[in-house]
Amino acid sequence: MPAAPHIARLRAKVGNDLLLLPSVAVLPIDDDGRVLLVRQTDFGSYGTIGGAVDEDEAPEDAARREAREEIGADVEITGLVGAIGGPQFRLTYPNGDQCAYVSIVYGARLVPGQDLTPDGQEVDQVRWFARDELDDPALGDFARSTFTALGWAQPVDTLSP
């Protein structure tokens, strides 16, 4: 998916240099306590639904929009899980763009009766993960850092080989 217009304008001025971006992460949780994660095409690993907040967009609206865009389904926001940021939330994308994210993390439920349809551009698969799977190697570093910051998983460097 192309960058939001305000990010594209910034990139035209700063190139691949680091941008600090407000963002959201959405954690749909099912009745069994599993978390829905998406496999991101740019990194090939599983991560949270989410992305940058657009200009003049409320964070909750951004969370709902990102879910709709990435998995083709509507979510009901159930609450604020936390706010995360720091050096572990800094990414360099395959095109060289550098971003440092400060994210508002929302809990959510899928609105019943919808099929999950990955967008095929940002996301190519969806999968439910139990809480004890949140240190799975299939998760990207950003996702594992998210769950560690939230207290849902052990820090990556303390995991057994």
Secondary structure as UniProt FT lines:
FT   HELIX           5..14
FT   TURN            15..16
FT   STRAND          19..29
FT   TURN            31..32
FT   STRAND          35..40
FT   TURN            41..44
FT   STRAND          45..47
FT   STRAND          49..52
FT   TURN            55..56
FT   HELIX           59..71
FT   STRAND          75..84
FT   HELIX           87..89
FT   STRAND          90..92
FT   TURN            94..95
FT   STRAND          98..110
FT   STRAND          123..129
FT   HELIX           131..133
FT   TURN            134..135
FT   TURN            137..138
FT   HELIX           141..149
FT   TURN            150..151
FT   HELIX           156..158
//
